[in-house]
Amino acid sequence: MQTPPPLPVPARAPSRAVGIGFWLIWSIDAIVAAVVLYFFFVGLADGSVSSFNMLLWLALLAGVGLVVIGSLVLRAKGKPHLGMVLGLFLAAPGLAFGVFFLVLISSHARWN
């Protein structure tokens, strides 16, 4: 009589801090992706996105989409830490850019 194959062991649930950190990073990624999509569609409407630079825009949209969807896929496969690392590639520059504009707006500096 053969023994049945072992049952798969469920993956250990990530801690609450990892879950909160993942969703915080992912929400920043989603905001950055929304801004990129906004500028893409505005550029299509006013003609600044044309056949000359369409390949660059498509590469940018594909990269942003891969980060946003890829981090969700990694989390669903039980690897939330890798999903957070992938999400940081988009969230860190987006957050730095947002802080820069916040300082720029709140400082009332004269740039001339």
C-alpha positions in Angstrom: 0.0 0.0 0.0 1.4 3.4 -1.0 1.4 6.3 1.3 -0.5 9.3 0.0 1.5 12.4 -0.9 1.9 14.9 2.0 -0.6 17.6 2.2 0.6 21.1 1.3 1.5 23.2 4.3 -0.3 26.5 4.3 2.0 29.5 4.1 2.5 31.4 7.3 0.3 34.5 7.4 2.4 37.7 7.2 2.4 39.8 10.3 0.1 42.8 10.6 3.0 45.3 10.1 3.9 43.6 6.8 0.3 43.8 5.6 0.0 47.5 6.6 3.4 48.3 5.0 2.5 46.5 1.8 -0.8 48.3 1.4 0.8 51.6 2.2 3.5 51.1 -0.5 0.9 49.8 -2.9 -1.4 52.7 -2.4 1.5 55.1 -3.2 2.2 53.1 -6.3 -1.5 53.3 -7.3 -1.4 57.1 -6.9 1.7 57.4 -9.0 0.1 55.1 -11.7 -3.0 57.3 -11.7 -0.8 60.4 -12.2 1.0 58.8 -15.1 -2.3 57.7 -16.7 -3.7 61.2 -16.3 -0.7 62.8 -18.0 -0.9 60.2 -20.8 -4.5 60.8 -21.5 -4.1 64.6 -21.3 -1.2 64.3 -23.7 -3.3 62.3 -26.1 -6.0 65.0 -26.0 -3.7 67.9 -26.6 -1.4 66.1 -29.1 1.8 66.1 -27.1 1.7 62.3 -27.0 2.1 61.4 -30.7 3.7 58.7 -32.8 7.1 60.3 -32.2 7.1 59.5 -28.5 4.4 56.8 -28.2 7.0 54.0 -27.7 8.4 55.9 -24.7 5.0 56.4 -23.2 4.0 52.7 -23.8 7.3 51.6 -22.1 6.5 53.9 -19.1 3.0 52.7 -18.8 4.1 49.1 -19.1 6.7 49.6 -16.4 4.3 51.2 -14.0 1.7 48.5 -14.7 4.2 45.8 -14.1 5.2 47.2 -10.7 1.6 47.7 -9.5 0.2 44.4 -10.7 3.5 42.5 -10.1 3.5 43.5 -6.4 -0.1 42.3 -6.0 0.8 38.9 -7.7 3.7 38.4 -5.4 1.6 39.1 -2.4 -1.1 36.7 -3.6 1.6 34.0 -4.0 2.6 34.4 -0.4 5.7 36.6 -0.9 4.6 40.0 0.6 8.2 41.0 1.3 9.2 40.7 -2.3 6.0 42.6 -3.3 7.0 45.4 -1.0 10.5 45.5 -2.5 9.1 45.7 -6.0 6.6 48.3 -4.9 9.4 50.5 -3.5 10.9 50.9 -6.9 8.0 53.1 -7.8 6.9 54.3 -4.4 10.2 55.8 -3.2 10.7 58.2 -6.1 7.0 59.0 -6.2 7.1 59.8 -2.5 10.3 61.9 -2.8 8.7 63.8 -5.7 5.5 64.4 -3.6 7.6 65.7 -0.6 9.5 68.0 -3.0 6.3 69.5 -4.3 4.9 69.9 -0.8 8.0 71.8 0.3 7.9 73.8 -2.9 4.3 74.8 -2.4 4.5 75.5 1.3 7.8 77.4 1.4 6.6 80.3 -0.9 10.1 80.6 -2.2 10.9 82.9 -5.1 12.6 81.0 -7.9 13.5 83.9 -10.2 
